[in-house]
Amino acid sequence: MQKRPTSAYIHIPFCTQICYYCDFSKVFIKNQPVDDYLKMLMEEVKYYDLPALKTLYIGGGTPSALSAEQLEYLLTHLEKILDLSEIEEFTIEANPGDLTAEKIAVLKNSKCNRVSLGVQTFDDRMLKKIGRSHNQAQIYETIAELKKADFHNISIDLIYALPGQTMEQVEDNVAKALALDIPHMSLYSLILENHTVFMNRQRRGNLHLPNEDVESDMFEYILQELEKNGFEHYEISNFTKPGFESRHNLMYWDNAEYYGLGAGASGYLNGMRYRNRGPIQHYLKSVTEKGHARLHEEILSKNEQMEEEMFLGLRKKSGISIQRFQDKFAVNFEERYGSILTDLIQEGLLQVEGDQVRMTKKGLFLGDTVAERFILD
């Protein structure tokens, strides 16, 4: 009998504003059947009859785009349906502009113990430029309110290599982020995704991004400053003070299985990756008729599972345990990857220490291109 996953991701696809770089499954909240969606979400949660969870993550969209009443409905019903007696980390994503005192009070009354804030940048002009609805003052207010309500496990997302962004602006962002005195940060370089405002501008030649050398300098600077200030760079885009790693995200990078619930959510169960229907009405109809909303289901071959193990595991600073890999897949690591490993070590992108294969600093900047070398035909 296979052990059932102890992690779940719940997707709230509503936003008060659509950002210019975002390609996640989301819709503008106005005139959407939000209450119906939350009711059907509970039906989907019941359908899977989840075991006791260790990590729960509510993401989006923007969960904090819900009204305080809707947020309360969501959290109280989840706590009735789910067994959260063993929960270690329960994260909710929020936007600084949306998280009112009333909503923070709702969070405080729930089992939620971690808040992830979509800050992106402290620069008011840049926030407008990327389509965000909050401003710098709201970032400070929200974090002060969360701390007052006894939330100390706070993470923020920041994006660098934004259109027209200079090194000075990155330095300013890092200084302001450090001054917040919070234990976790995720820093992403801007990636242009299809069907986004930014991609359309890029195609018309109207988007001016820092070149790769400048981006590399920005990454190097961020790394240096955060490590100097007691943060560990434990995954390509993530930095933590000791003990505040995102347990839920580590579950993804360890290539573990999890439930994905809500419109457009992805999950991984019994060797099957699946994605739920994205459009709200399609999701509602599917859950009403079948109890679930799975649309794309793909059983992974052993080769694909090994590729994912490498691709995800190499994102972590600790890298991959050769022994764990061999035990999990009954494959000789050296025979399968020996020559790739030798090449990447010579190129200064990977290192092997005892049982662990991990990226070098240079490798981390080129993360995905390094991981792609392990995809064998």
Secondary structure by P-SEA (a helix, b strand, c coil): ccccccbbbbbbccccccccccccccccccccaaaaaaaaaaaaaaaaccccccbbbbbccccccccaaaaaaaaaaaaaccccccccbbbbbbbcccccaaaaaaaaaccccbbbbccccccaaaaaaacccccaaaaaaaaaaaaaacccbbbbbbbcccccccaaaaaaaaaaaaaccccbbbbbccccccccaaaaaaaaccbbbbcaaaaaaaaaaaaaaaaaaccccccccccccccccaaaaaaaaabbbbbbbccccccccccccccccccaaaaaaaaacccccccccccccaaaaaaaaaaaaacccccccaaaaaaacccccccccaaaaaaaaaaccccccccbbbbcaaaaaaaaaaaaccccc
